Amino acid sequence: MNHYDVVIIGSGLAGLTLAADLSRKAWRVLLVDRKACVTDSVRTTGIFVRKTLEDFSLPAATLGPPVRRVQLYSPRGRSVSFDSDLDEYRVADMRKLYRSLLADCLSAGVSWMPRTGFESAREVGLGLTRVQLRANGERSECSAGVLVGADGVHSRVARSLDLDINREWIVGVEEVYAVSHLRQPLFSCFLDPDLAPGYLAWVVDDGRHIHVGTAGKGKTFAPLEALRAFKTKLSPDILPPEARFEELRGGRIPTGGVLRRISSPSGLLIGDAAGAVSPLTAGGFDGCIRMSGQAAMAIHAALTTGNREALVEYSGRRLRSRFTTRLAARRLFEACRSRLLLEAGFTLLRVPPVHWLAREIFFGRYSFPDVEMLGEGRRMNRAAGES
């Protein structure tokens, strides 16, 4: 039975980022995914916010043109614009980005196991977990010093490690279109409780591709029907008839904030599995990159020193306090299902303080709080680095 220092289940942005980081630190890493290729079943728009673009180096060739304008529409079609002097958003070609990140992983020495599903895990000794996998109908096993769940909203790793699971989410669906000529980049958001209950509908046009989508929650919300109805309301200026359909995407997005129990002495959760998105904006990439870096620090400290408290220090409880305002705003927004009430609230956007607040939501560096390791975890990382 092969042994790895770290076994990561899931090869999305969070899993790929963590795998490359740990392998560069000379740990033996296994990256597992049910997909045959990292480019299969892309489910996300791929929007990166300015905070991420400023703080992290992403392959420039994978990023589309910058977006500096947001247009917000009321249920009746009234609009207000928010403009920035900075490059606020860029939409990544996620297939290119995933391929680039996987290449980084492989060059750093990561073992890549596609077409493989995670079945279960159990602790067999201090710092040793037996992991059961299944590929092509055959069951296999390996052992891990640390098991990481990067396997999405309904994480099976979380259940195996007896950690928290996501219980709040929205369901989103979008269509992607290619345009034949370069257009002025624009991010359009539409408030309509019929089309997007508890959230919003969107058109992200970066001048090369147009992403048309909607998301919401509730037993009566039918994403595909809502998307079809939404497209009928769009003008030819927003979705030109010559735009060429390329693909349909969809999936669940956690909105309950970072989960409380996201780590144990045996392993931890990252990305959507940990609820690492902003509850208000549901922007997940910034949070998943930051928490993957945090997880790498905790894992490196635990493996280097043998002290498993470094993993326990990677705690969602410390982050949730920073989400209090956003969680409250999320629940207020979800409760507002009245078109008249949303229309009245939209009128307030012309009041300078409210307009400023909305601009901060779209353009401020608040998509995800900065994370710092605390106490013993920091000390162990320093000690590990010195040794």
Contacts in CASP RR format, 6 or more apart in sequence:
PFRMAT RR
TARGET T0000
AUTHOR 0000-0000-0000
METHOD contacts of the structure
MODEL  1
MNHYDVVIIGSGLAGLTLAADLSRKAWRVLLVDRKACVTDSVRTTGIFVR
KTLEDFSLPAATLGPPVRRVQLYSPRGRSVSFDSDLDEYRVADMRKLYRS
LLADCLSAGVSWMPRTGFESAREVGLGLTRVQLRANGERSECSAGVLVGA
DGVHSRVARSLDLDINREWIVGVEEVYAVSHLRQPLFSCFLDPDLAPGYL
AWVVDDGRHIHVGTAGKGKTFAPLEALRAFKTKLSPDILPPEARFEELRG
GRIPTGGVLRRISSPSGLLIGDAAGAVSPLTAGGFDGCIRMSGQAAMAIH
AALTTGNREALVEYSGRRLRSRFTTRLAARRLFEACRSRLLLEAGFTLLR
VPPVHWLAREIFFGRYSFPDVEMLGEGRRMNRAAGES
1 130 0 8 1.000
1 141 0 8 1.000
1 142 0 8 1.000
1 143 0 8 1.000
2 30 0 8 1.000
2 142 0 8 1.000
2 143 0 8 1.000
3 28 0 8 1.000
3 142 0 8 1.000
3 143 0 8 1.000
3 144 0 8 1.000
3 145 0 8 1.000
4 28 0 8 1.000
4 29 0 8 1.000
4 30 0 8 1.000
4 111 0 8 1.000
4 142 0 8 1.000
4 143 0 8 1.000
4 144 0 8 1.000
4 145 0 8 1.000
5 22 0 8 1.000
5 27 0 8 1.000
5 28 0 8 1.000
5 29 0 8 1.000
5 144 0 8 1.000
5 145 0 8 1.000
5 146 0 8 1.000
5 303 0 8 1.000
6 19 0 8 1.000
6 22 0 8 1.000
6 27 0 8 1.000
6 28 0 8 1.000
6 29 0 8 1.000
6 30 0 8 1.000
6 144 0 8 1.000
6 145 0 8 1.000
6 146 0 8 1.000
6 147 0 8 1.000
6 148 0 8 1.000
6 299 0 8 1.000
6 303 0 8 1.000
7 29 0 8 1.000
7 30 0 8 1.000
7 32 0 8 1.000
7 129 0 8 1.000
7 131 0 8 1.000
7 142 0 8 1.000
7 144 0 8 1.000
7 145 0 8 1.000
7 146 0 8 1.000
7 147 0 8 1.000
7 148 0 8 1.000
8 15 0 8 1.000
8 18 0 8 1.000
8 19 0 8 1.000
8 29 0 8 1.000
8 30 0 8 1.000
8 31 0 8 1.000
8 32 0 8 1.000
8 148 0 8 1.000
8 149 0 8 1.000
8 150 0 8 1.000
9 32 0 8 1.000
9 33 0 8 1.000
9 117 0 8 1.000
9 118 0 8 1.000
9 147 0 8 1.000
9 148 0 8 1.000
9 149 0 8 1.000
9 150 0 8 1.000
9 151 0 8 1.000
9 156 0 8 1.000
9 157 0 8 1.000
10 31 0 8 1.000
10 32 0 8 1.000
10 33 0 8 1.000
10 149 0 8 1.000
10 150 0 8 1.000
10 151 0 8 1.000
10 152 0 8 1.000
11 19 0 8 1.000
11 31 0 8 1.000
11 32 0 8 1.000
11 33 0 8 1.000
11 35 0 8 1.000
11 38 0 8 1.000
11 98 0 8 1.000
11 102 0 8 1.000
11 112 0 8 1.000
11 114 0 8 1.000
11 150 0 8 1.000
12 33 0 8 1.000
12 38 0 8 1.000
12 98 0 8 1.000
12 150 0 8 1.000
13 97 0 8 1.000
13 98 0 8 1.000
13 101 0 8 1.000
13 271 0 8 1.000
13 285 0 8 1.000
13 288 0 8 1.000
13 289 0 8 1.000
14 150 0 8 1.000
14 270 0 8 1.000
14 271 0 8 1.000
14 272 0 8 1.000
14 273 0 8 1.000
14 276 0 8 1.000
14 288 0 8 1.000
14 289 0 8 1.000
14 291 0 8 1.000
14 292 0 8 1.000
15 31 0 8 1.000
15 148 0 8 1.000
15 150 0 8 1.000
15 270 0 8 1.000
15 271 0 8 1.000
15 292 0 8 1.000
16 31 0 8 1.000
16 38 0 8 1.000
16 98 0 8 1.000
16 101 0 8 1.000
16 102 0 8 1.000
16 104 0 8 1.000
16 105 0 8 1.000
17 101 0 8 1.000
17 288 0 8 1.000
17 289 0 8 1.000
17 292 0 8 1.000
17 293 0 8 1.000
18 148 0 8 1.000
18 150 0 8 1.000
18 270 0 8 1.000
18 292 0 8 1.000
18 293 0 8 1.000
18 295 0 8 1.000
18 296 0 8 1.000
19 29 0 8 1.000
19 31 0 8 1.000
19 105 0 8 1.000
19 108 0 8 1.000
19 110 0 8 1.000
20 101 0 8 1.000
20 104 0 8 1.000
20 105 0 8 1.000
20 108 0 8 1.000
20 110 0 8 1.000
21 292 0 8 1.000
21 293 0 8 1.000
21 296 0 8 1.000
22 29 0 8 1.000
22 296 0 8 1.000
22 299 0 8 1.000
22 300 0 8 1.000
23 29 0 8 1.000
23 105 0 8 1.000
23 108 0 8 1.000
23 109 0 8 1.000
23 110 0 8 1.000
24 108 0 8 1.000
25 296 0 8 1.000
25 300 0 8 1.000
27 299 0 8 1.000
27 300 0 8 1.000
27 303 0 8 1.000
28 111 0 8 1.000
29 105 0 8 1.000
29 109 0 8 1.000
29 110 0 8 1.000
29 111 0 8 1.000
30 110 0 8 1.000
30 111 0 8 1.000
30 113 0 8 1.000
30 142 0 8 1.000
30 144 0 8 1.000
31 105 0 8 1.000
31 110 0 8 1.000
31 111 0 8 1.000
31 112 0 8 1.000
31 113 0 8 1.000
32 113 0 8 1.000
32 116 0 8 1.000
32 117 0 8 1.000
32 118 0 8 1.000
32 133 0 8 1.000
33 113 0 8 1.000
33 114 0 8 1.000
33 116 0 8 1.000
33 117 0 8 1.000
34 115 0 8 1.000
34 116 0 8 1.000
34 117 0 8 1.000
35 41 0 8 1.000
35 114 0 8 1.000
35 115 0 8 1.000
36 114 0 8 1.000
36 115 0 8 1.000
37 114 0 8 1.000
38 98 0 8 1.000
38 99 0 8 1.000
38 101 0 8 1.000
38 102 0 8 1.000
38 114 0 8 1.000
39 94 0 8 1.000
39 95 0 8 1.000
39 98 0 8 1.000
39 99 0 8 1.000
42 94 0 8 1.000
42 95 0 8 1.000
42 98 0 8 1.000
42 247 0 8 1.000
42 249 0 8 1.000
43 249 0 8 1.000
43 250 0 8 1.000
43 251 0 8 1.000
44 94 0 8 1.000
44 249 0 8 1.000
44 285 0 8 1.000
45 91 0 8 1.000
45 174 0 8 1.000
45 202 0 8 1.000
45 204 0 8 1.000
45 211 0 8 1.000
45 249 0 8 1.000
46 91 0 8 1.000
46 92 0 8 1.000
46 94 0 8 1.000
46 285 0 8 1.000
47 89 0 8 1.000
47 90 0 8 1.000
47 91 0 8 1.000
47 204 0 8 1.000
47 283 0 8 1.000
47 285 0 8 1.000
48 58 0 8 1.000
48 63 0 8 1.000
48 89 0 8 1.000
48 90 0 8 1.000
48 91 0 8 1.000
48 92 0 8 1.000
48 285 0 8 1.000
48 286 0 8 1.000
49 88 0 8 1.000
49 89 0 8 1.000
49 283 0 8 1.000
49 285 0 8 1.000
49 286 0 8 1.000
49 367 0 8 1.000
50 86 0 8 1.000
50 87 0 8 1.000
50 88 0 8 1.000
50 89 0 8 1.000
50 363 0 8 1.000
50 364 0 8 1.000
50 365 0 8 1.000
51 286 0 8 1.000
51 364 0 8 1.000
51 365 0 8 1.000
51 367 0 8 1.000
51 368 0 8 1.000
52 58 0 8 1.000
52 285 0 8 1.000
52 286 0 8 1.000
52 289 0 8 1.000
52 367 0 8 1.000
53 87 0 8 1.000
53 90 0 8 1.000
56 289 0 8 1.000
58 92 0 8 1.000
58 97 0 8 1.000
59 96 0 8 1.000
59 97 0 8 1.000
59 100 0 8 1.000
61 96 0 8 1.000
61 100 0 8 1.000
62 92 0 8 1.000
62 93 0 8 1.000
62 96 0 8 1.000
62 97 0 8 1.000
62 100 0 8 1.000
63 90 0 8 1.000
63 91 0 8 1.000
63 92 0 8 1.000
63 93 0 8 1.000
64 90 0 8 1.000
64 91 0 8 1.000
64 92 0 8 1.000
64 93 0 8 1.000
64 206 0 8 1.000
64 208 0 8 1.000
65 90 0 8 1.000
65 182 0 8 1.000
65 185 0 8 1.000
65 206 0 8 1.000
65 207 0 8 1.000
65 208 0 8 1.000
66 87 0 8 1.000
66 88 0 8 1.000
66 89 0 8 1.000
66 90 0 8 1.000
66 185 0 8 1.000
67 87 0 8 1.000
67 88 0 8 1.000
67 89 0 8 1.000
67 90 0 8 1.000
67 91 0 8 1.000
67 185 0 8 1.000
67 186 0 8 1.000
67 187 0 8 1.000
67 204 0 8 1.000
67 206 0 8 1.000
68 83 0 8 1.000
68 84 0 8 1.000
68 85 0 8 1.000
68 86 0 8 1.000
68 87 0 8 1.000
68 88 0 8 1.000
68 185 0 8 1.000
69 81 0 8 1.000
69 82 0 8 1.000
69 83 0 8 1.000
69 84 0 8 1.000
69 184 0 8 1.000
69 185 0 8 1.000
69 186 0 8 1.000
69 187 0 8 1.000
70 81 0 8 1.000
70 82 0 8 1.000
70 88 0 8 1.000
70 186 0 8 1.000
70 187 0 8 1.000
70 188 0 8 1.000
70 189 0 8 1.000
70 362 0 8 1.000
70 363 0 8 1.000
71 79 0 8 1.000
71 80 0 8 1.000
71 81 0 8 1.000
71 82 0 8 1.000
71 186 0 8 1.000
71 187 0 8 1.000
71 188 0 8 1.000
71 189 0 8 1.000
72 79 0 8 1.000
72 80 0 8 1.000
72 81 0 8 1.000
72 82 0 8 1.000
72 188 0 8 1.000
72 189 0 8 1.000
72 190 0 8 1.000
72 191 0 8 1.000
72 346 0 8 1.000
72 349 0 8 1.000
72 358 0 8 1.000
73 79 0 8 1.000
73 188 0 8 1.000
73 189 0 8 1.000
73 190 0 8 1.000
73 191 0 8 1.000
74 191 0 8 1.000
74 342 0 8 1.000
74 343 0 8 1.000
74 346 0 8 1.000
75 191 0 8 1.000
75 192 0 8 1.000
75 193 0 8 1.000
75 194 0 8 1.000
75 339 0 8 1.000
75 342 0 8 1.000
75 343 0 8 1.000
75 346 0 8 1.000
76 339 0 8 1.000
76 343 0 8 1.000
78 343 0 8 1.000
78 346 0 8 1.000
80 346 0 8 1.000
80 349 0 8 1.000
80 350 0 8 1.000
80 355 0 8 1.000
82 358 0 8 1.000
82 359 0 8 1.000
82 362 0 8 1.000
82 363 0 8 1.000
84 363 0 8 1.000
86 363 0 8 1.000
88 362 0 8 1.000
88 363 0 8 1.000
89 187 0 8 1.000
89 204 0 8 1.000
89 206 0 8 1.000
90 206 0 8 1.000
91 204 0 8 1.000
91 206 0 8 1.000
91 209 0 8 1.000
91 211 0 8 1.000
102 112 0 8 1.000
105 112 0 8 1.000
106 112 0 8 1.000
113 133 0 8 1.000
113 135 0 8 1.000
115 135 0 8 1.000
115 136 0 8 1.000
116 133 0 8 1.000
116 134 0 8 1.000
116 135 0 8 1.000
117 133 0 8 1.000
117 134 0 8 1.000
117 135 0 8 1.000
118 131 0 8 1.000
118 132 0 8 1.000
118 133 0 8 1.000
118 151 0 8 1.000
118 156 0 8 1.000
118 157 0 8 1.000
118 160 0 8 1.000
119 132 0 8 1.000
119 133 0 8 1.000
119 134 0 8 1.000
119 139 0 8 1.000
119 156 0 8 1.000
120 131 0 8 1.000
120 132 0 8 1.000
120 160 0 8 1.000
121 129 0 8 1.000
121 130 0 8 1.000
121 131 0 8 1.000
121 132 0 8 1.000
121 144 0 8 1.000
121 147 0 8 1.000
121 157 0 8 1.000
121 160 0 8 1.000
121 161 0 8 1.000
121 266 0 8 1.000
122 129 0 8 1.000
122 130 0 8 1.000
122 160 0 8 1.000
123 129 0 8 1.000
123 130 0 8 1.000
123 266 0 8 1.000
124 130 0 8 1.000
124 143 0 8 1.000
126 265 0 8 1.000
126 308 0 8 1.000
127 145 0 8 1.000
127 146 0 8 1.000
127 265 0 8 1.000
127 266 0 8 1.000
127 308 0 8 1.000
128 143 0 8 1.000
128 144 0 8 1.000
128 145 0 8 1.000
129 143 0 8 1.000
129 144 0 8 1.000
129 145 0 8 1.000
129 146 0 8 1.000
129 147 0 8 1.000
129 266 0 8 1.000
129 267 0 8 1.000
130 141 0 8 1.000
130 142 0 8 1.000
130 143 0 8 1.000
131 141 0 8 1.000
131 142 0 8 1.000
131 143 0 8 1.000
131 144 0 8 1.000
131 147 0 8 1.000
132 139 0 8 1.000
132 140 0 8 1.000
132 141 0 8 1.000
133 139 0 8 1.000
133 140 0 8 1.000
133 141 0 8 1.000
133 142 0 8 1.000
134 140 0 8 1.000
145 266 0 8 1.000
145 303 0 8 1.000
146 266 0 8 1.000
146 267 0 8 1.000
146 268 0 8 1.000
146 299 0 8 1.000
146 302 0 8 1.000
146 303 0 8 1.000
146 311 0 8 1.000
147 157 0 8 1.000
147 160 0 8 1.000
147 161 0 8 1.000
147 266 0 8 1.000
147 267 0 8 1.000
148 157 0 8 1.000
148 267 0 8 1.000
148 268 0 8 1.000
148 269 0 8 1.000
148 270 0 8 1.000
148 295 0 8 1.000
148 299 0 8 1.000
149 155 0 8 1.000
149 157 0 8 1.000
149 158 0 8 1.000
149 267 0 8 1.000
149 268 0 8 1.000
149 269 0 8 1.000
149 270 0 8 1.000
149 273 0 8 1.000
150 269 0 8 1.000
150 270 0 8 1.000
150 271 0 8 1.000
150 273 0 8 1.000
151 157 0 8 1.000
151 273 0 8 1.000
152 271 0 8 1.000
152 272 0 8 1.000
152 273 0 8 1.000
153 166 0 8 1.000
153 169 0 8 1.000
153 252 0 8 1.000
153 253 0 8 1.000
153 254 0 8 1.000
153 272 0 8 1.000
153 273 0 8 1.000
153 275 0 8 1.000
154 165 0 8 1.000
154 166 0 8 1.000
154 252 0 8 1.000
155 163 0 8 1.000
155 165 0 8 1.000
155 166 0 8 1.000
155 269 0 8 1.000
155 272 0 8 1.000
155 273 0 8 1.000
157 163 0 8 1.000
157 269 0 8 1.000
157 273 0 8 1.000
158 164 0 8 1.000
158 165 0 8 1.000
158 269 0 8 1.000
158 273 0 8 1.000
159 165 0 8 1.000
161 264 0 8 1.000
161 266 0 8 1.000
161 267 0 8 1.000
161 268 0 8 1.000
161 269 0 8 1.000
162 264 0 8 1.000
163 259 0 8 1.000
163 261 0 8 1.000
163 262 0 8 1.000
163 263 0 8 1.000
163 264 0 8 1.000
163 268 0 8 1.000
163 269 0 8 1.000
164 259 0 8 1.000
164 260 0 8 1.000
164 261 0 8 1.000
164 262 0 8 1.000
165 259 0 8 1.000
166 254 0 8 1.000
166 256 0 8 1.000
166 259 0 8 1.000
166 272 0 8 1.000
166 273 0 8 1.000
166 275 0 8 1.000
167 256 0 8 1.000
168 254 0 8 1.000
168 255 0 8 1.000
168 256 0 8 1.000
168 257 0 8 1.000
169 217 0 8 1.000
169 252 0 8 1.000
169 253 0 8 1.000
169 254 0 8 1.000
169 255 0 8 1.000
169 256 0 8 1.000
170 198 0 8 1.000
170 199 0 8 1.000
170 215 0 8 1.000
170 216 0 8 1.000
170 217 0 8 1.000
170 252 0 8 1.000
170 253 0 8 1.000
170 255 0 8 1.000
170 282 0 8 1.000
171 215 0 8 1.000
171 216 0 8 1.000
171 217 0 8 1.000
171 221 0 8 1.000
171 223 0 8 1.000
171 250 0 8 1.000
171 251 0 8 1.000
171 252 0 8 1.000
171 253 0 8 1.000
172 213 0 8 1.000
172 214 0 8 1.000
172 215 0 8 1.000
172 216 0 8 1.000
172 223 0 8 1.000
172 250 0 8 1.000
172 251 0 8 1.000
172 252 0 8 1.000
172 253 0 8 1.000
173 213 0 8 1.000
173 214 0 8 1.000
173 215 0 8 1.000
173 223 0 8 1.000
173 224 0 8 1.000
173 226 0 8 1.000
173 227 0 8 1.000
173 248 0 8 1.000
173 249 0 8 1.000
173 250 0 8 1.000
173 251 0 8 1.000
174 202 0 8 1.000
174 211 0 8 1.000
174 212 0 8 1.000
174 213 0 8 1.000
174 214 0 8 1.000
174 227 0 8 1.000
174 248 0 8 1.000
174 249 0 8 1.000
174 250 0 8 1.000
175 211 0 8 1.000
175 212 0 8 1.000
175 213 0 8 1.000
175 227 0 8 1.000
175 231 0 8 1.000
175 245 0 8 1.000
175 247 0 8 1.000
175 248 0 8 1.000
175 249 0 8 1.000
176 209 0 8 1.000
176 210 0 8 1.000
176 211 0 8 1.000
176 212 0 8 1.000
176 245 0 8 1.000
176 246 0 8 1.000
176 247 0 8 1.000
176 248 0 8 1.000
176 249 0 8 1.000
177 209 0 8 1.000
177 210 0 8 1.000
177 211 0 8 1.000
177 212 0 8 1.000
177 239 0 8 1.000
177 243 0 8 1.000
177 244 0 8 1.000
177 245 0 8 1.000
177 246 0 8 1.000
178 208 0 8 1.000
178 209 0 8 1.000
178 210 0 8 1.000
178 243 0 8 1.000
178 244 0 8 1.000
178 246 0 8 1.000
179 205 0 8 1.000
179 207 0 8 1.000
179 208 0 8 1.000
179 209 0 8 1.000
179 210 0 8 1.000
179 240 0 8 1.000
179 242 0 8 1.000
179 243 0 8 1.000
179 244 0 8 1.000
180 242 0 8 1.000
180 244 0 8 1.000
182 207 0 8 1.000
182 208 0 8 1.000
183 205 0 8 1.000
183 207 0 8 1.000
184 207 0 8 1.000
185 205 0 8 1.000
185 206 0 8 1.000
185 207 0 8 1.000
186 203 0 8 1.000
186 205 0 8 1.000
187 202 0 8 1.000
187 203 0 8 1.000
187 204 0 8 1.000
187 205 0 8 1.000
188 202 0 8 1.000
188 203 0 8 1.000
188 204 0 8 1.000
188 205 0 8 1.000
188 238 0 8 1.000
189 200 0 8 1.000
189 201 0 8 1.000
189 202 0 8 1.000
190 196 0 8 1.000
190 200 0 8 1.000
190 201 0 8 1.000
190 202 0 8 1.000
190 203 0 8 1.000
190 230 0 8 1.000
190 233 0 8 1.000
191 200 0 8 1.000
191 342 0 8 1.000
191 346 0 8 1.000
192 200 0 8 1.000
192 201 0 8 1.000
192 230 0 8 1.000
192 339 0 8 1.000
192 342 0 8 1.000
193 336 0 8 1.000
193 337 0 8 1.000
193 338 0 8 1.000
193 339 0 8 1.000
193 342 0 8 1.000
194 226 0 8 1.000
194 229 0 8 1.000
194 339 0 8 1.000
195 201 0 8 1.000
195 214 0 8 1.000
195 226 0 8 1.000
195 229 0 8 1.000
195 230 0 8 1.000
195 233 0 8 1.000
196 214 0 8 1.000
196 215 0 8 1.000
196 216 0 8 1.000
196 226 0 8 1.000
196 230 0 8 1.000
197 216 0 8 1.000
197 217 0 8 1.000
197 218 0 8 1.000
197 220 0 8 1.000
197 221 0 8 1.000
197 334 0 8 1.000
197 337 0 8 1.000
198 216 0 8 1.000
198 217 0 8 1.000
198 333 0 8 1.000
198 334 0 8 1.000
198 336 0 8 1.000
198 337 0 8 1.000
199 214 0 8 1.000
199 215 0 8 1.000
199 216 0 8 1.000
199 217 0 8 1.000
199 282 0 8 1.000
199 333 0 8 1.000
199 334 0 8 1.000
200 214 0 8 1.000
200 215 0 8 1.000
201 213 0 8 1.000
201 214 0 8 1.000
201 215 0 8 1.000
201 226 0 8 1.000
201 230 0 8 1.000
202 211 0 8 1.000
202 212 0 8 1.000
202 213 0 8 1.000
202 214 0 8 1.000
203 210 0 8 1.000
203 211 0 8 1.000
203 212 0 8 1.000
203 213 0 8 1.000
203 234 0 8 1.000
203 238 0 8 1.000
203 239 0 8 1.000
204 210 0 8 1.000
204 211 0 8 1.000
205 211 0 8 1.000
205 238 0 8 1.000
209 246 0 8 1.000
210 239 0 8 1.000
210 243 0 8 1.000
212 227 0 8 1.000
212 230 0 8 1.000
212 231 0 8 1.000
212 234 0 8 1.000
212 239 0 8 1.000
213 227 0 8 1.000
213 230 0 8 1.000
214 223 0 8 1.000
214 226 0 8 1.000
214 227 0 8 1.000
214 230 0 8 1.000
215 223 0 8 1.000
215 253 0 8 1.000
215 282 0 8 1.000
216 223 0 8 1.000
216 226 0 8 1.000
217 255 0 8 1.000
217 334 0 8 1.000
223 250 0 8 1.000
231 239 0 8 1.000
253 272 0 8 1.000
253 277 0 8 1.000
253 282 0 8 1.000
253 284 0 8 1.000
254 272 0 8 1.000
254 275 0 8 1.000
254 277 0 8 1.000
255 277 0 8 1.000
255 279 0 8 1.000
255 282 0 8 1.000
255 330 0 8 1.000
256 275 0 8 1.000
256 279 0 8 1.000
256 327 0 8 1.000
256 330 0 8 1.000
257 275 0 8 1.000
257 276 0 8 1.000
257 277 0 8 1.000
257 278 0 8 1.000
257 279 0 8 1.000
257 320 0 8 1.000
257 323 0 8 1.000
257 327 0 8 1.000
258 274 0 8 1.000
258 275 0 8 1.000
258 276 0 8 1.000
258 291 0 8 1.000
258 316 0 8 1.000
258 319 0 8 1.000
258 320 0 8 1.000
258 323 0 8 1.000
259 269 0 8 1.000
259 274 0 8 1.000
259 275 0 8 1.000
259 316 0 8 1.000
260 315 0 8 1.000
260 316 0 8 1.000
260 317 0 8 1.000
260 320 0 8 1.000
261 315 0 8 1.000
261 316 0 8 1.000
261 317 0 8 1.000
262 268 0 8 1.000
262 269 0 8 1.000
262 274 0 8 1.000
262 314 0 8 1.000
262 315 0 8 1.000
262 316 0 8 1.000
263 269 0 8 1.000
263 298 0 8 1.000
263 311 0 8 1.000
263 312 0 8 1.000
263 313 0 8 1.000
263 314 0 8 1.000
263 315 0 8 1.000
263 316 0 8 1.000
264 311 0 8 1.000
264 312 0 8 1.000
265 308 0 8 1.000
265 311 0 8 1.000
265 312 0 8 1.000
266 311 0 8 1.000
267 311 0 8 1.000
268 274 0 8 1.000
268 295 0 8 1.000
268 298 0 8 1.000
268 299 0 8 1.000
268 311 0 8 1.000
268 314 0 8 1.000
269 275 0 8 1.000
270 276 0 8 1.000
270 288 0 8 1.000
270 291 0 8 1.000
270 292 0 8 1.000
270 295 0 8 1.000
271 284 0 8 1.000
271 287 0 8 1.000
271 288 0 8 1.000
271 291 0 8 1.000
271 292 0 8 1.000
272 284 0 8 1.000
272 288 0 8 1.000
274 291 0 8 1.000
274 316 0 8 1.000
276 284 0 8 1.000
276 287 0 8 1.000
276 288 0 8 1.000
276 290 0 8 1.000
276 291 0 8 1.000
276 368 0 8 1.000
277 283 0 8 1.000
277 284 0 8 1.000
277 287 0 8 1.000
277 288 0 8 1.000
277 368 0 8 1.000
278 284 0 8 1.000
278 286 0 8 1.000
278 287 0 8 1.000
278 323 0 8 1.000
278 326 0 8 1.000
278 366 0 8 1.000
278 367 0 8 1.000
278 368 0 8 1.000
279 323 0 8 1.000
279 326 0 8 1.000
279 327 0 8 1.000
279 329 0 8 1.000
279 330 0 8 1.000
280 326 0 8 1.000
280 329 0 8 1.000
280 330 0 8 1.000
280 333 0 8 1.000
280 361 0 8 1.000
281 361 0 8 1.000
281 367 0 8 1.000
283 367 0 8 1.000
283 368 0 8 1.000
284 367 0 8 1.000
284 368 0 8 1.000
286 367 0 8 1.000
286 368 0 8 1.000
287 367 0 8 1.000
287 368 0 8 1.000
290 368 0 8 1.000
290 370 0 8 1.000
290 371 0 8 1.000
291 371 0 8 1.000
294 314 0 8 1.000
294 371 0 8 1.000
294 373 0 8 1.000
295 314 0 8 1.000
297 373 0 8 1.000
297 377 0 8 1.000
297 381 0 8 1.000
298 310 0 8 1.000
298 311 0 8 1.000
298 313 0 8 1.000
298 314 0 8 1.000
298 373 0 8 1.000
298 377 0 8 1.000
299 310 0 8 1.000
299 311 0 8 1.000
300 381 0 8 1.000
300 384 0 8 1.000
301 307 0 8 1.000
301 310 0 8 1.000
301 377 0 8 1.000
301 380 0 8 1.000
301 381 0 8 1.000
301 384 0 8 1.000
302 308 0 8 1.000
302 309 0 8 1.000
302 310 0 8 1.000
302 311 0 8 1.000
302 380 0 8 1.000
304 380 0 8 1.000
304 383 0 8 1.000
304 384 0 8 1.000
304 385 0 8 1.000
304 387 0 8 1.000
305 380 0 8 1.000
305 383 0 8 1.000
305 384 0 8 1.000
307 376 0 8 1.000
307 380 0 8 1.000
309 376 0 8 1.000
309 377 0 8 1.000
309 380 0 8 1.000
310 376 0 8 1.000
310 377 0 8 1.000
310 380 0 8 1.000
310 381 0 8 1.000
313 373 0 8 1.000
313 374 0 8 1.000
313 375 0 8 1.000
313 376 0 8 1.000
313 377 0 8 1.000
314 373 0 8 1.000
318 374 0 8 1.000
319 369 0 8 1.000
319 371 0 8 1.000
322 369 0 8 1.000
323 369 0 8 1.000
336 342 0 8 1.000
348 354 0 8 1.000
349 355 0 8 1.000
349 358 0 8 1.000
360 366 0 8 1.000
372 378 0 8 1.000
373 381 0 8 1.000
END
